[in-house]
């Protein structure tokens, strides 16, 4: 794997970590149960994407 590819994966990991964190915070703050549930689903999707990128290393 080239240095450029590693930098891309590192960047993608950072983005997915940030999106997971934002989704978690939003799900905790929302009072609408359906929106909160949707944000929890998004959190799970971002965690899955984070793990997929991590497995590339």
ABEGO torsion letter per residue (X at the ends): XBAAAAAAAAAAAAAAAAAAAAAAAAAAABABAAAAAAAAAAAAAAAAAAAAAAAAX
